[in-house]
Amino acid sequence: MPSPDSGLTKFLAVWGAILSSITFGWSLYRDLRDRAKIKISAELRRIGQREGDGAFFTAAPDLPVEGVSEKLFVVVSVVNVGRRPMRWKGLGGNYRPAVSGRKGFLISARHLPRTLEEQEQHDEFFDFEQPFDQELANGRVKRLYIWDVAGREWSVPRRDLKKLVADAKKHTAALHS
């Protein structure tokens, strides 16, 4: 003869198994997502320095802003939107067909390596000058990316790279005419 609480015991056993499976799944999901996540963008800009505090600011190439340089720069902005810090080590890119026997290029950064904490942003800029301006304007730059100390790479989104190439074409023609 079955005991009267055997139904309750079975229910509690099944309930405990379901609850522990959900808890295990949630912990696994949370731990796998607990890493640095990066948003990166690149734009063609002019750079200026504010009077007083000396902070740098950027302006669109066509915008008439007082105090900005005539020289153009490529500004790469990186934001850590993840929950873990990330150490940004370098900046570079790849050419579509090899240029002068090289498949890629490295950019000498001013303030790298740099650790980005959660929700922290850092901008690096480099000169938009020969031969990089011609390679970018001609669409030979396939990819522009950053990497961290662990070797992970994050690329500038295609939409931003296409806009950068369009701006480069526009302003390279103006610079060399």
C-alpha positions in Angstrom: 0.0 0.0 0.0 1.5 3.3 -1.1 2.0 6.0 1.6 -0.2 9.1 1.4 2.7 11.6 1.0 4.4 9.7 -1.9 2.7 12.1 -4.4 4.0 15.1 -2.5 7.5 13.6 -2.3 7.5 13.0 -6.1 6.3 16.5 -6.7 9.0 18.0 -4.5 11.7 15.9 -6.2 10.6 17.0 -9.7 10.3 20.7 -8.5 13.8 20.6 -7.0 15.3 19.1 -10.2 13.6 21.8 -12.4 14.6 24.6 -10.1 18.3 23.4 -9.9 18.4 23.1 -13.7 17.1 26.6 -14.1 19.6 27.9 -11.6 22.5 26.1 -13.3 21.5 27.4 -16.7 21.2 30.9 -15.5 24.6 30.8 -13.8 26.2 29.4 -16.9 24.6 32.0 -19.1 25.7 34.8 -16.8 29.2 33.6 -16.5 29.6 33.2 -20.3 28.4 36.8 -20.9 30.5 38.3 -18.1 33.3 39.6 -20.3 34.5 42.8 -22.0 32.3 44.0 -24.8 33.5 46.7 -27.1 31.9 49.3 -29.4 34.3 50.8 -31.8 33.9 53.5 -34.4 36.2 55.5 -36.7 35.6 59.0 -38.2 37.5 61.6 -40.2 37.8 64.7 -38.0 39.7 67.9 -37.3 41.1 68.3 -33.8 41.2 71.3 -31.6 42.2 72.1 -28.0 40.0 74.2 -25.7 41.5 77.2 -24.0 41.6 76.9 -20.2 41.6 73.2 -19.5 43.5 72.2 -22.7 41.1 69.3 -23.4 41.0 68.1 -27.0 37.8 68.1 -29.0 36.9 67.0 -32.5 34.9 68.6 -35.3 33.6 67.4 -38.6 35.9 68.3 -41.5 33.2 70.6 -43.1 32.2 72.3 -39.9 33.7 75.8 -39.5 34.8 75.7 -35.8 37.2 78.2 -34.4 40.4 76.7 -33.0 40.5 73.4 -34.9 43.4 72.4 -37.1 43.3 72.4 -40.9 44.9 69.0 -40.8 42.7 65.9 -40.9 42.8 63.0 -38.5 41.2 59.6 -38.3 39.7 59.3 -34.8 39.1 55.8 -33.5 36.7 55.7 -30.5 36.4 52.7 -28.3 33.9 52.2 -25.5 33.8 49.2 -23.1 30.1 48.4 -22.8 30.8 45.1 -21.1 31.2 44.3 -17.4 34.9 43.4 -17.4 37.9 45.7 -17.9 39.7 45.4 -21.2 43.3 46.4 -22.0 43.5 48.0 -25.4 46.9 47.2 -26.8 47.1 48.2 -30.5 45.5 49.6 -33.6 45.9 48.4 -37.2 44.2 47.2 -40.4 44.3 45.1 -43.5 44.6 46.0 -47.1 42.2 44.4 -49.7 44.9 43.7 -52.3 48.4 43.8 -50.8 50.0 47.3 -51.0 53.8 47.3 -51.7 53.9 43.7 -50.7 52.2 44.3 -47.3 48.8 42.8 -46.4 48.3 45.0 -43.3 49.5 48.0 -41.4 50.0 49.1 -37.8 49.2 52.5 -36.4 51.5 54.2 -33.9 49.1 55.1 -31.1 49.8 57.9 -28.7 48.2 56.5 -25.5 48.3 52.8 -25.8 48.2 50.3 -24.1 45.3 51.5 -22.1 42.9 49.7 -19.7 39.3 50.5 -20.2 37.0 49.9 -17.3 33.3 49.3 -17.5 31.6 52.1 -19.4 34.9 53.9 -20.1 35.7 55.5 -23.5 39.0 56.3 -25.1 39.8 58.0 -28.4 43.0 57.5 -30.4 43.7 59.7 -33.5 46.3 59.5 -36.2 47.3 61.7 -39.1 45.3 61.4 -42.3 48.3 61.8 -44.7 50.2 60.1 -47.4 50.0 57.2 -48.2 47.2 56.2 -45.9 44.8 58.8 -47.3 45.2 57.5 -50.8 44.8 53.8 -49.7 41.7 54.7 -47.8 40.2 56.9 -50.5 40.8 54.2 -53.1 38.9 51.6 -51.0 42.0 49.4 -50.4 41.6 49.4 -46.6 39.6 46.2 -46.0 39.5 46.3 -42.2 40.4 48.7 -39.4 40.6 47.0 -36.0 41.9 47.1 -32.4 43.3 44.2 -30.3 43.7 43.5 -26.6 46.5 41.8 -24.6 44.7 38.4 -24.9 44.8 38.7 -28.7 41.1 39.3 -29.3 40.2 41.7 -32.1 37.4 44.1 -32.6 36.8 45.6 -36.0 35.2 48.9 -37.0 31.7 48.1 -38.3 31.4 48.1 -42.1 29.0 50.9 -42.1 31.5 53.2 -40.3 34.3 52.0 -42.6 32.2 52.8 -45.7 31.5 56.3 -44.3 35.2 56.8 -43.5 36.1 55.8 -47.1 33.5 58.2 -48.5 34.8 61.0 -46.4 38.3 60.1 -47.4 37.4 60.3 -51.1 35.8 63.6 -50.7 38.6 65.2 -48.7 41.5 63.6 -50.5 40.3 65.1 -53.7 40.0 68.5 -52.0 43.5 68.2 -50.5 45.3 67.2 -53.7 43.5 69.6 -56.0 
